[in-house]
């Protein structure tokens, strides 16, 4: 799920579709906060503000941080809530 969410944001930012990027980022922020992923929520919130700032280089840097944090968060959630032997939620 995470790779697809990040890819949608990345593709939208890369192609200059700020409305699509904003919509995807707002969704990610809400989901992040609902599962207690505060750092991912904060980075997504920072990205939301950058999307309106007209600063593409800062936005690109934030995407790199967002991807790293999202990868780590997805790993933590998977190892905490999924039984690897069965592939089901604990």
N, C-alpha and C positions, 0 to 999 in steps of 0.2 A: 504494500500500500504506500509506504513512504517514498520509494523511488519514483512512482508515478506522480505523486503530489509535487515532489521537488521538480521533476521534469516539466510539469505544466507551468510552474512558476518560472523556471529557467528559460524555457522556450518563449514564453510571453515577454519576458524582459529582453531577451536577445533579439526578438523581432520587433520590439518597440510597441507592443500591445499592452500599454500600461493598465487599461481597464481590466483586461483579462488577468494580468498579473496581480492587480489589486484584489480582484474577486477571489482568486486562488489563495492569495496570502491571507485575506480575512478568514477564509475557511480554515486554513492551517492554524492560524492563531487561536481560533475558537476551539478547535480539536485539541491543540496542544494544552491549552489551559484546562480543558475538561479532564484530561488524563493526568494532570499534575506535572506536565513538562514545562516548568516555569521558564527555564533558560531558552528553550525553543520558542516559546511564546514571546519572550522579550526580543529575541533576534528577529522574529517575524514582524513584531510591532515596529522595530527599527527599520526594517525593509519597507513596510507600509509608508512610513514617513519619508523615506528616501525616494520612493516612487513618485511622490509629488514634488520633489525638490529640484528635479532636472539635473541631477548629478550622476550621470551614468557610471563613472569610474567608482564612486563610492557605493553605488548600488551593486556593481559587479563584485566588489570586495565583500559586501555583506552577504551576497549569494554564496561565496566560498565558506564563510563562517556558518551560514545557515545549513549548508550541506553537511559539513563536518558534525555539527551539533545534532542534526536530524539523524544522521547515520548512527551516532552514539546513542541517541534516545531510542531509536527503533531497536537497536541491539539490546539495550537495557530492558525495554518493555517485553521483548520477545523472551529473554532469558528469565524474566521475573514471572511472566504470566502464561507461558506456553510450555506444555509438557513435551520435551523433545522426542520422547519415545513414541508418543501418540500424535503429536502435532495438534493437540487440542489445548484449549485454555484450562488452566488449573482452577 
